[in-house]
Amino acid sequence: MSFGYDKVNSSEISSKKLFMIFGLIVLGVFIILGVFVFPIKNLIREENSAEAKIITKNNGICVVDTPDHPRGINNCNYKIGDNVVVKYKEGTAEVLSHALKN
């Protein structure tokens, strides 16, 4: 006796295939977001080095004027007007290293 349902000839997609299709769609969305919306290269910032002049000093913190914006050096032993070489990551305020330029 047949009730009109034949599993072998069924045109329904199995749950395993649906899961695979859903997984591929999600992966594609993450790739598109990672490339176009939130570029992955922005996670790894470029390290820059620049020569800058100490413009102010207050309570042991010196301020240097780098090409993109001023940055602070903590525990600074330099005088106002000294030329220093600073290393920093682009887009951040932190100075990675600094040295007096000879």
C-alpha positions in Angstrom: 0.0 0.0 0.0 1.5 3.3 -1.0 0.5 6.7 0.4 2.1 8.7 -2.5 5.4 9.4 -0.8 8.5 7.7 -2.3 11.7 8.7 -0.4 14.0 7.5 -3.2 12.4 9.7 -5.9 11.6 12.7 -3.6 12.5 16.1 -5.0 13.1 17.6 -1.5 16.6 18.7 -0.5 18.1 16.8 2.4 19.0 18.6 5.6 22.7 17.9 5.0 22.6 19.7 1.7 20.7 22.6 3.2 23.3 22.9 5.9 26.1 22.9 3.3 24.4 25.6 1.3 23.7 27.7 4.4 27.4 27.3 5.4 28.6 28.4 2.0 26.3 31.5 2.1 27.6 32.4 5.5 31.2 32.0 4.4 30.6 34.1 1.4 29.1 36.9 3.5 32.1 36.9 5.8 34.5 37.0 2.8 32.6 39.9 1.3 32.4 41.8 4.6 36.1 41.2 5.2 37.3 42.4 1.8 34.9 45.3 1.1 33.3 46.6 4.3 36.0 46.0 7.0 39.3 45.5 5.1 41.5 43.0 6.8 44.6 45.1 6.0 43.4 47.6 8.6 43.8 45.1 11.4 47.6 45.0 10.7 48.8 48.6 10.9 51.9 49.8 9.2 54.8 50.9 11.4 56.1 54.3 10.6 59.2 56.2 11.6 59.4 60.0 11.6 61.7 62.8 12.8 59.8 65.2 15.0 60.5 68.1 17.3 59.5 68.2 21.0 56.9 71.0 21.1 55.8 70.9 24.7 56.8 69.1 28.0 54.6 68.9 31.0 54.9 66.5 34.1 57.4 64.3 32.3 55.2 63.9 29.1 56.7 65.4 25.9 54.5 66.1 22.9 55.9 65.6 19.4 54.3 66.7 16.2 54.3 63.8 13.8 53.0 64.1 10.2 49.5 62.7 11.0 48.9 64.1 14.5 50.7 65.0 17.8 51.8 62.2 20.0 52.9 62.0 23.6 56.1 60.4 25.0 55.8 59.3 28.6 58.8 59.6 31.0 60.4 62.0 28.7 64.0 63.1 29.3 64.2 65.5 26.3 64.0 69.3 26.2 61.6 71.5 24.2 63.1 71.9 20.7 65.0 68.6 20.7 64.7 66.6 17.5 63.8 63.0 18.1 63.1 60.0 15.9 59.8 58.3 16.9 58.3 54.9 15.7 54.6 54.5 15.8 51.8 52.5 14.1 49.7 54.4 11.7 46.3 55.5 13.1 47.3 55.0 16.7 48.4 57.5 19.4 51.0 55.3 21.0 54.7 55.9 20.4 56.5 52.5 20.1 60.0 53.8 20.5 61.9 57.1 20.5 65.5 58.3 20.4 67.3 61.6 20.2 68.5 62.5 16.7 72.2 63.1 16.5 
